[in-house]
């Protein structure tokens, strides 16, 4: 266990502390392989339960380098993938074959279980919905992505069975960054998808992005953040002391989220 973990309340591999009346719980693992297995199993269990109870499962996943091994482990889960739909938490506004595209990474990692058509025309595999619906116009892209998500639930906001989230060392999550103008509306909007403008001072985001709004993310039955490395653990601990969305996005998210938020950390 890390020095930072020892300074807090540690029970076996679980790290906890209080933040503005809420308990922050972090499941700690010695390495990314163990953490990835734990998370993939949690996702698979939630999706199977949703399919059993409701006949289908809808979940959202984050991009970046950290979750890729989780997706690669998940493809081995026993499941009727044809009843599962995956959408994105956020995406860079770049072509989907671009090296910076989360869509590209997710499609490559999940390729063995993604939807295809068999010889009879029946869909086989999981449906994957990218947020990049129009690469020529960022605002139109967000609007089209919102319609795609609402079409999952007859025009209403979909209820996600699982949300796999990430967090940066600057305490950003999704594409909700410190000091970004989108923070003025992303917590209270009725929209599900918003365009995010890049910063001009060299800080992230340096590319335009598309993100789910906070109300859209809140509409998840289970929310789990996966973080790695000492810097992110320290950033999480510090940011939970601050609930201002302009300076501490993750602190603001935890404070307002109507459900318990889980964290998994790998050293």
C-alpha positions, -999 to +999 in steps of 0.1 A: +000+000+000+012+035-007+023+061+018-007+082+010-030+052+016-014+045+050-022+081+061-059+074+056-084+049+068-073+015+052-091-018+057-074-046+038-073-033+001-100-007+006-091+030+012-118+053+025-122+089+036-150+114+042-156+142+018-183+167+025-206+141+042-199+114+016-176+085+019-151+081-009-142+044-013-112+033-033-105-004-041-067-007-043-048-032-063-011-039-066-011-038-104-033-029-134-038-066-143-056-073-111-076-041-112-086-047-148-099-081-140-119-068-111-135-040-132-142-063-162-159-088-140-180-060-124-191-048-158-199-083-170-220-090-139-240-057-143-246-064-180-257-099-175-281-088-147-296-061-170-301-086-198-317-111-174-340-085-158-348-061-187-339-081-218-311-056-228-281-037-213-269-002-221-236+011-207-211+038-212-173+036-213-144+060-212-114+063-235-077+069-230-050+043-224-060+032-189-093+013-197-080-005-228-069-036-209-103-037-192-120-039-226-096-066-237-104-086-207-141-081-210-143-097-244-139-131-227-170-127-206-199-152-213-228-131-224-254-126-252-236-096-267-263-090-292-284-076-263-258-051-252-252-015-264-221+005-255-219+043-258-191+067-251-186+089-220-167+114-242-146+117-273-121+139-290-136+157-320-113+140-345-119+114-373-127+080-359-096+065-376-073+092-360-046+080-336-062+103-309-096+087-314-112+069-284-136+053-309-107+037-327-092+024-295-125+010-282-133-006-315-099-023-317-100-035-281-136-048-283-135-061-319-142-098-311-176-090-295-188-060-316-218-063-338-218-080-371-243-096-393-244-134-399-254-150-432-291-146-423-288-109-416-293-112-379-272-089-357-245-107-337-224-090-311-225-057-291-237-025-306-211+003-302-223+040-305-196+065-311-202+102-302-187+113-335-217+116-357-206+145-378-169+154-382-176+186-401-195+205-374-189+201-337-223+214-325-241+193-351-221+163-339-233+168-304-269+172-315-268+140-336-251+120-308-278+131-284-305+119-308-288+086-312-288+082-274-324+092-270-334+068-297-323+041-273-352+050-250-380+063-272-368+099-271-361+100-234-327+100-217-314+064-215-307+047-182-272+033-182-266+000-165-229+007-159-206+037-163-169+031-166-152+065-160-117+078-158-100+108-142-069+128-151-043+141-127-059+176-132-091+161-117-110+162-150-134+134-159-153+127-192-144+159-211-151+181-181-119+200-173-110+227-148-117+263-159-136+253-190-166+274-201-187+242-205-187+239-167-213+267-164-239+244-180-227+208-179-241+201-144-276+216-149-284+212-186-312+191-199-290+181-228-273+147-228-244+157-250-224+189-252-195+202-274-164+212-254-141+239-267-103+236-263-082+257-240-059+283-256-034+284-228-018+251-235-036+231-208-060+203-215-082+200-235-060+210-264-085+195-289-122+201-292-143+174-276-177+160-272-189+149-238-219+135-220-234+160-195-234+154-158-272+146-157-266+120-184-238+104-165-259+105-133-285+085-150-264+053-144-272+025-121-235+020-112-206+045-117-170+033-113-139+053-119-106+036-128-074+055-120-038+044-119-006+058-104+003+078-073-003+111-089-040+104-097-046+090-062-031+121-047-052+143-070-084+124-061-077+129-024-070+166-028-098+173-052-125+158-029-118+187-005-131+212-032-165+210-047-161+240-071-166+226-107-143+252-121-113+242-100-121+206-090-144+188-114-142+154-098-149+169-063-180+186-077-191+154-094-188+133-062-206+160-042-236+162-065-239+126-077-272+110-065-256+075-063-225+062-046-194+066-068-168+038-067-131+042-074-106+014-084-069+023-082-039+004-094-004+012-083 
